[in-house]
Amino acid sequence: MVTMRNCTYLLIALISFGFIFPATSSAESAEEIRERLRQLREERERIETRESSRDRSDDERSAQSINESIRRYERTLDGCEDATGFQRNICAEAIYSLGRLYYQRARNEFVQAQNRYEEAFAEWNRNPVGDRPTAPRPDYTQALRTYQQAVEEYPESNQLANAYFQIGGIYNLRGEVDSSMQAYKDLIEHAPDHRLVNNAHFRIAQMHFDEFRHRDALRHLKEIDMSQLTAINRELAHYRKSEIYYNIGDLLRSAEMFAQYVDNVDRDIFPRGDLRRNALDYISLAFSDLPEEGAQHALDYFDRVGQRTYEDTVIYEVGFKNFEHGQYDQAILALSTAMERFPHFERAPKAQMRIMNAHIINRRYEEANAAREELIERYHRDGSWAANNRDNAIALAQAEEHVKDAISSTALYYHSEAQKDTTDTGEPSPEGVEKYQQALAMYNRFISDFDEDEWRVYQYHYYAGDIYSVLGEHRKAAEYYDFVAQADLSEYADYTPDMGDTVGMSEEMIEELRREQEQSVEQISQEEAGYNAIASLNELRKQEMKERGLSEEESYDLASTREFIEYIHSYQRRFSDSEDAAEVLLLAASVQFDGKDYAGAIKDCKTLLASYDDEDIIWDARKLLADAFAADRQFDKAVHHYDILIQEGAERESLIALASGTLFNKANYQKNQGAYQEATETFRSIDELYPESEHRKQAWFEAGLVFQEIEQHDSAAVVFSELPHRFPEAEVELRRNAYGRAAINFAYLEKYEEAAKISIEAAENIGDTAMALAFFSTAADYYDTAQAPNRAGEVMVEIYNKYPLHEKTPAALYRAGDFFENRAENYERAIEVYTILAEEFPETDEGLDGAFSIGYCYKAMGDQRRMADAFAEFAKNFSRHRPNQIQALIYATRAYVELDDFDNAELNVRLATRIYDEYKDEAAIAPELGAEAYYTYGQLNHEQVLRFDLSTGANEREVQGKIDDVREIIEKTVEAYTLSMEQQIREWVVKSLYQLAKLNYDYARMYEERKVFGDVEDQIVGRAQALKGVCPGLYDRAIENLSVLIERAEAEGIESEYIPKARELVVESGYRKALLLKEVGILYRDAPMPAGLSAEEEQIYMDELYDHYLQYIAASVPYYEETIDIAINLHIGHNEWIDSIQKEIEMVEIETMGQITSEYKQVDLDEILQEYRESEEAQQARIAAIKRRTADERKQALATIDRIANSEMPIEEKIERLMEIEENARRALREEEEKIREYREILGINEQ
C-alpha cells in the first residue's frame, strides 16, 4: 500500500536536541580562583617577611661568618645567667641575634642541601640506579628554641615582636597551625603597638580562612589598621573580607565589598587589580544567590552608589549566573529586568535566548515559544536593537543567527504542537489547524527571508508539503513536493548541518543532533517527494473508498484509482531508475497482502517473478512472497526466499531481521509443541545463520530460558554467561537479565563464587549505574554465601570507587564495613572504610553509623586508646544524633578509664550527662541512655575511690585529707548512681543499686585498713574505733541496698548478672561486719604488755585482755546469725561466705569452751532454698514477677511512644519511630503472655 513518506516524525527529535540543553558556567572555576589566591598569598608572605625582618644583609654572609657570629653570641650568653642592667640588655641583644643567625644558617643549609638534591636528582633521572634521592626539609628547630627562650627570658626587648613573628612563621612552615597562630596572638598581646601586629592579625585571619573559620578570620581582619599595611596587602585584605562575607552568606555586603574592590582597582587605589574579573564574577554571584530578585538588588545598589561602567555587565551577568546555576525562574526575572533597564545591551539577544531556554528546561513550552517570538520581534534586522548596535558587526551577526534559528524553531514548534492537537479520529482539531497555519507562516517566512539557506528552504518546502497534506490541500502539497522533486541539487553547496545553539550540550548530544540533521535532509529525497505526490493522490482515492464504503479489492474499479495509476506511470518516467517504480507495480500484490489474502499474494508474487527481468522488481516480488509464506506459517519456504534476497544484498538488515524473526517464531512454535531441545537448537542457530540479526540476541536468551525451564542449570548458566560476550551491543535490559540469570543458575548449582564473578562482570560492563550498583551488591551477597566476606567487602568498596557521588554509595560503604567488621573480622580494613564514610558522607545515616562503628572496631582489636579517641571524635562530629552522641561518649569514658585517663573520662561522661539533660525532651532521647550515662559517671568516680590507699600516709593530717577526698568523690558517686536510678530503667536501677552497695562495701574495706598514729595504745584505740565506729555502718548500708535489690529482683522477675553478685556480696558484707568484732578483740588480746609489771600482774593483765577478746568474739555470733537469717529470707543458697560464717561460729564455740553455742552452724541453706522453690508461694511469686515485668516493660514502651510523640523531631521520623517502638512493645507483651501460659501448663496451675 502506498503511504505518505514524510519526515515529520523527526520533529520531536530535532526539537529535543535543538533547543533543550543543560546550562554550563563560563565563570572561572573555584579551583582556579583558589590557586590564584594561593599564589598571591605566597607572594604576600614573602613581602611581609621582608618588611618585618631586621636588616637582612646578614643573609649574604658566608657560612663561616655566620658561624663566627654564632660562636661570639653564644660566648656572650655564657655569662648571662644573673645579668642585670646594661649587661642584661647586651644578653637580650645576643640571644635575639642568635635566634636570627640560627635561622639564617638553617636557611642557608637548606638552600645548599636543595642544590645538592637537585643535582643528585638530575643525575639519578639520567641514570636511575640506586634509591631515588630524597628532597631535604628545612630544620629551624634551633632557631625556634632560641626565639622561644628569648621571648621567655627577655620579654622587655624591643625585638620581642620580631621574635614572635619569626616563631609564628617557623611553626607555619612546619605545618603546626595552632602553634603558629598562638605565636601571632602572643605578638598581639605582648607588643600591641608594634607595626607587626597588623601583619599578625593578617596571618591569623589567613589561617582561620584556610580552616573555613570565616567569622574568626573576619574578626582579625577587622582588627587590622589598613593604613599600616602595604598597598598589596590592603588589596588582598579587602578582597579576603569580601570573600568571607560571601562565604558566611552576607551576600549584599559581599557584593558591595567586591564592587568597592573593583572601584578601587579602576581608580588605581589597588595596584595589582588581577582579581578584578573574579570580583565582578563574585558581585554577580552574590546578587544571583539572593533568595529573590537578585537583579533588582543590584539595580538598587547602583542607584545608590551611582553609575558604574560595569553596571550593565553585572545586571545581565546576574541573570546568566542564575541560569548557569539552574535557577531558571530567577534567571527569567533577572534577565527580564536587565533587558528592561538596558534594552540595547549587546548581549540582550543572548539574554532573550536564555529566557527561552529557561522556559524549555522547565518544560514551559508555550512560554518558551512566546519568548522565541519576542526574540524574532525585538532583534530582527530592521529593529531598534539592530539600529543601536549597527557598529557591532559581531553582535548583529549573532542576533541574526538567533532570529533565524528562532523562526526555524518556531515553525518546528507549531508543527510539532499541531501534530498533538488532534481529535479522537486523528484529524487535526481547530486549534491544531490554527497551529499548522502558524507553522506554515513561519516556514514561508523563512523561505522568503533566508532564501540563501537553500538546504533548509529545500527542507521546509517538504515540511510545508506535509502540512498541506494534513490539511487536505493535496494539490498544494503536490506543488511543494514537486519543488523538492524538481530541485537541481547539483547546484547546491555541500550540506552542512545547522547545529544552532549547542551551549551546554555534551559531545554525544551534539553528534546525535548532527546525525538527526543529516538524516532529516537525507530522508527528504527527491524521489520521495515525487512519491509523496503519488501518496496525495492515493489519499484522494482512499477518501472516496471511505465515503463509498469500498474495500481495497472493490476500489480497483474507481476512476481515482486509474488516475492514481497514471500518475505512477508519470513518476516512473521521471525516476526510471527508482526502486519505487517497481514498488508501485507491485501494488496489486501488496493490496492483497494487506487484505490478508496470503494465497492470492503468493500467486501474484510468483507471477511477478516469472514476468519481470528487472532486479528490483524481482527483489520486491520475492520479498513480498517471503512475507506471505511467513505469515502463512510456511517457515522454511519463507526463510528460503529471505536468504536469496539477503545474498543479493539489498535491504540486508531488514531481511535478516525478517528471516531471523521467522526462525524465532519457528522456535517458539517448537517450544509450544514441547520440542524443547529442538527449540534451543533453533534459537541458537539464529546467531550462526544470521550474525547481523537483532533477533539473535533475544533468541540466545530464549535458549537459556528453555534450559532453565527444563532445569538444565549448567547449560542455562553457560548460555546466559555467553550472551554479553557474544552480543556486547545488546540492550542494557537484555544483558542485565542474562547476567542475572547466569548468576542465579550458578547459585542453583551452589557455585557462588562463579555467581559473584559474573555479577561483578555485569556491574563493570552493564553501562547503567542503577543496574551496576545492584550487581555489585548481589556479587557481595554471593561472596558472603561463599564464606569470602573480605571479597564481599571489597566488592562494595568498588561501588564507592566507581560511583563516589551516587546516593546509594554511603549505604554500599557501610555494608562493606559491615562485611569487614562482622563477617571477616578484618577490623583495620573496616576502619578504613568507615573513615571514608564518616569523612565524605557525614550528613547521611550511614556516615553516622560508620563513624560510630570505628570505635567498635578498635574495641574488637583491643586498642582502648584508639577506641576512646574514636568515640570521642564521633561525639564531637556527630552531635546531630544525640542518642548516638551520648552512647559514644559513654564508650569513650569506659575506654579512658581502662587507660587510667580519668581526666578525659570525666570530660566525656559529664558531657554525656549534660547532653542528656539538655536534649532528652527535644530529641526524644531514651531514658535508658541517660541512665547508662549517669551510671558510667558513677563508675568513673567509683573507680577513683578504689585508687585511694588509706593504709599509707606521713601523718594523721595526710590520712584525714585522703578520707575527705574519698568522701567528696563518694558523694558524687552516690549522686550519679541515684540519678541513674531515677530514670526508672530496670537494668540500670539494678546495676546502680548494686554499685551503691558495693561502694559502701569498698569504703568499709578501705577504712578497715586506715593508718593510725601515736603510741601503741593510741594506735590500738584508733584502730578499734575505726572497726567499731565507721565500718559497721557502711556494711549495714551495703546490706540494706543489696537486700532491696534482691527482693525487687525476685518480685519483678529481674534477670541480671548482678543479682548473683548481690547474693554473694550481701552475705560477705554481713560476714565482714561480724568479723570486725573479732578483729577488735584480737587488738586487745595482742596488746603489748606494760613495762614494770610483776609476773602475777602480767598474768592478770593477760587474762583481762583475753576476757576482752572472748567478749568481742562472743558478741560477733548474733551478727553471724543475723547474716544467715538475711540469706534465708532472701532465698540465698549455700556459698563460700556461709561456710566462713559457720566456721567462725564453730571457732567461737571452741574458744569459749562451749559457753557460746549456736544452732546456725549446722543450717543447710541449700535445703531451705529448695523447699522454698518447690512451694506454691514461690511458684505464684514467679508468675506474678513475670506479669509485673511484662507490664512494666509495656508501660516503659508506651512512655517512650509518648515521649517521641511530644518531641520536636520531624513528623516523618516520629511516625517511623512510633510505629517501630509500638510494634516492639506489643510483640514483647505477646511473647511474655505466651511464656506465662506455657509455665502454667507445665506446673498445672489454673488461670486465676
URPE-V392992 format. One record per backbone hydrogen bond with DSSP energy under -1.0 kcal/mol. NH is the residue of the N-H (numbers start at 1). CO is the residue of the C=O. Records with the same first field share a line. If there is no record, write none. Layout:
NH->CO, CO
This chain:
10->7
11->8
14->10
15->11
16->12
17->13
18->14
19->15
33->29
34->30
35->31
36->32
37->33
38->34
39->35
40->36
41->37
42->38
43->39
44->40
45->41
46->42
47->43
48->44
49->45
50->46
51->47
52->48
53->49
59->56
60->57
61->58
66->62
67->63
68->64
69->65
70->66
71->67
72->68
73->69
74->70
75->71
76->72
77->73
78->74
79->76
80->77
87->84
89->85
90->86
91->87
92->88
93->89
94->90
95->91
96->92
97->93
98->94
99->95
100->96
101->97
102->98
103->99
104->100
105->101
106->102
107->103
108->104
109->105
110->106
111->107
112->108
113->109
114->110
115->111
116->112
117->113
118->114
119->115
120->116
121->117
122->118
123->119
124->120
125->121
126->122
127->123
129->127
144->140
145->141
146->142
147->143
148->144
149->145
150->146
151->147
152->148
153->149
154->150
157->154
160->157
163->159
164->160
165->161
166->162
167->163
168->164
169->165
170->166
171->167
172->168
173->169
174->170
175->172
176->171
177->175
180->176
181->177
182->178
183->179
184->180
185->181
186->182
187->183
188->184
189->185
190->186
191->187
194->191
197->194
200->196
201->197
202->198
203->199
204->200
205->201
206->202
207->203
208->204
209->205
210->206
211->207
212->209
213->208
214->212
217->213
218->214
219->215
220->216
221->217
222->218
224->221
226->224
228->225
229->226
234->230
235->231
236->232
237->233
238->234
239->235
240->236
241->237
242->238
243->239
244->240
245->241
246->242
247->243
248->244
249->246
250->245
251->249
254->250
255->251
256->252
257->253
258->254
259->255
260->256
261->257
262->258
263->259
264->260
265->261
266->262
267->263
268->265
269->264
270->264
276->273
279->275
280->276
281->277
282->278
283->279
284->280
285->281
286->282
287->283
288->284
289->285
290->287
297->293
298->294
299->295
300->296
301->297
302->298
303->299
304->300
305->301
306->302
311->308
314->310
315->311
316->312
317->313
318->314
319->315
320->316
321->317
322->318
323->319
324->320
325->321
326->323
327->322
328->326
331->327
332->328
333->329
334->330
335->331
336->332
337->333
338->334
339->335
340->336
341->337
342->338
345->342
348->345
351->347
352->348
353->349
354->350
355->351
356->352
357->353
358->354
359->355
360->356
361->357
362->358
363->360
364->359
368->364
369->365
370->366
371->367
372->368
373->369
374->370
375->371
376->372
377->373
378->374
379->375
383->380
387->383
388->384
389->385
390->387
392->389
396->392
397->393
398->394
399->395
400->396
401->397
402->398
403->399
404->400
405->401
406->402
407->403
408->404
409->405
410->406
411->407
412->408
413->409
414->410
415->411
416->412
417->413
418->414
419->415
421->417
422->420
423->427
426->423
429->421
433->429
434->430
435->431
436->432
437->433
438->434
439->435
440->436
441->437
442->438
443->439
444->440
445->441
446->442
447->443
448->444
449->445
450->446
453->450
454->452
457->453
458->454
459->455
460->456
461->457
462->458
463->459
464->460
465->461
466->462
467->463
468->464
469->465
470->466
471->467
472->469
473->468
474->472
477->473
478->474
479->475
480->476
481->477
482->478
483->479
484->480
485->481
486->482
489->487
491->488
492->489
505->502
510->506
511->507
512->508
513->509
514->510
515->511
516->512
517->513
518->514
519->515
520->516
521->517
522->518
523->519
525->523
529->525
530->526
531->527
532->528
533->529
534->530
535->531
536->532
537->533
538->534
539->535
540->536
541->537
542->538
543->539
544->540
545->541
546->542
547->543
548->544
550->545
555->551
556->553
557->554
558->555
562->558
563->559
564->560
565->561
566->562
567->563
568->564
569->565
570->566
571->567
572->568
573->569
574->570
575->571
578->575
583->579
584->580
585->581
586->582
587->584
590->586
591->587
592->588
593->589
594->590
595->591
596->593
597->592
598->596
601->597
602->598
603->599
604->600
605->601
606->602
607->603
608->604
609->605
610->606
611->607
612->608
618->614
619->615
620->616
621->617
622->618
623->619
624->620
625->621
626->622
627->623
628->624
629->625
630->626
631->627
632->628
633->630
634->629
635->633
638->634
639->635
640->636
641->637
642->638
643->639
644->640
645->641
646->642
647->643
648->644
649->646
655->651
656->652
657->653
658->654
659->655
660->656
661->657
662->658
663->659
664->660
665->661
666->662
667->663
668->664
669->665
670->666
671->667
672->668
673->669
674->671
675->670
676->674
679->675
680->676
681->677
682->678
683->679
684->680
685->681
689->685
690->686
693->690
699->695
700->696
701->697
702->698
703->699
704->700
705->701
706->702
707->703
708->704
709->705
710->706
711->708
712->707
713->711
716->712
717->713
718->714
719->715
720->716
721->717
722->718
723->719
726->722
727->723
730->727
735->731
736->732
737->733
738->734
739->735
740->736
741->737
742->738
743->739
744->740
745->741
746->742
747->743
748->744
749->745
750->747
751->746
752->750
755->751
756->752
757->753
758->754
759->755
760->756
761->757
762->758
763->759
764->760
765->761
766->762
772->768
773->769
774->770
775->771
776->772
777->773
778->774
779->775
780->776
781->777
782->778
783->779
784->780
785->781
786->782
787->784
788->783
792->788
793->789
794->790
795->791
796->792
797->793
798->794
801->797
802->798
803->799
806->803
809->806
812->808
813->809
814->810
815->811
816->812
817->813
818->814
819->815
820->816
821->817
822->818
823->819
824->819
826->820
827->825
830->826
831->827
832->828
833->829
834->830
835->831
836->832
837->833
838->834
839->835
840->836
841->837
844->841
848->844
849->845
850->846
851->847
852->848
853->849
854->850
857->853
858->854
859->855
860->856
861->857
862->859
863->858
864->862
867->863
868->864
869->865
870->866
871->867
872->868
873->869
874->870
875->871
876->872
877->873
878->874
881->878
885->881
886->882
887->883
888->884
889->885
890->886
891->887
892->888
893->889
894->890
895->891
896->892
897->893
898->894
899->895
900->897
901->896
902->900
905->901
906->902
907->903
908->904
909->905
910->906
911->907
912->908
913->909
914->910
915->911
916->912
917->913
918->914
919->915
920->916
923->919
925->920
929->926
930->926
931->927
932->928
933->929
934->930
935->931
936->932
937->933
938->934
939->935
940->936
941->937
942->938
943->939
944->940
945->941
946->942
948->945
959->955
960->956
961->957
962->958
963->959
964->960
965->961
966->962
967->963
968->964
969->965
970->966
971->967
972->968
973->969
974->970
975->971
976->972
977->973
978->974
979->975
980->976
981->977
982->978
983->980
984->981
989->985
990->986
991->987
992->988
993->989
994->990
995->991
996->992
997->993
998->994
999->995
1000->996
1001->997
1002->998
1003->999
1004->1000
1005->1001
1006->1002
1007->1003
1008->1004
1010->1007
1011->950
1019->1015
1020->1016
1021->1017
1022->1018
1023->1019
1024->1020
1025->1021
1026->1022
1027->1023
1028->1024
1029->1025
1031->1026
1034->1030
1035->1031
1036->1032
1037->1033
1038->1034
1039->1035
1040->1036
1041->1037
1042->1038
1043->1039
1044->1040
1045->1041
1046->1042
1047->1043
1048->1044
1049->1045
1050->1046
1051->1047
1052->1048
1054->1049
1059->1056
1061->1057
1062->1058
1063->1059
1064->1060
1065->1061
1066->1062
1067->1063
1068->1064
1069->1065
1070->1066
1071->1067
1072->1068
1073->1069
1074->1070
1075->1071
1076->1072
1077->1074
1079->1075
1080->1076
1081->1077
1082->1078
1083->1079
1084->1080
1085->1081
1086->1082
1087->1084
1098->1094
1099->1095
1100->1096
1101->1097
1102->1098
1103->1099
1104->1100
1105->1101
1106->1102
1107->1103
1108->1104
1109->1105
1110->1106
1111->1107
1112->1108
1113->1109
1114->1110
1115->1111
1120->1116
1121->1117
1122->1118
1123->1119
1124->1120
1125->1121
1126->1122
1127->1123
1128->1124
1129->1125
1130->1126
1131->1128
1132->1127
1139->1135
1140->1136
1141->1137
1142->1138
1143->1139
1144->1140
1145->1141
1146->1142
1147->1143
1148->1144
1149->1145
1150->1146
1151->1147
1152->1148
1153->1150
1154->1149
1155->1152
1161->1158
1162->1159
1168->1164
1169->1165
1170->1166
1171->1167
1172->1168
1173->1169
1174->1170
1175->1172
1179->1175
1180->1176
1181->1177
1182->1178
1183->1179
1184->1180
1185->1181
1186->1182
1187->1183
1188->1184
1189->1185
1190->1186
1191->1187
1192->1188
1193->1189
1194->1190
1195->1191
1196->1192
1197->1193
1198->1194
1199->1195
1200->1196
1201->1197
1202->1198
1203->1199
1204->1200
1205->1201
1206->1202
1207->1204
1208->922
1214->1210
1215->1211
1216->1212
1217->1213
1218->1214
1219->1215
1220->1216
1221->1217
1222->1218
1223->1219
1224->1220
1225->1221
1226->1222
1227->1223
1228->1224
1229->1225
1230->1226
1231->1227
1232->1228
1233->1229
1234->1230
1235->1231
1236->1232
1237->1233
1238->1234
1239->1235
1240->1236
1241->1237
1242->1238
1243->1239
1244->1240
1245->1240
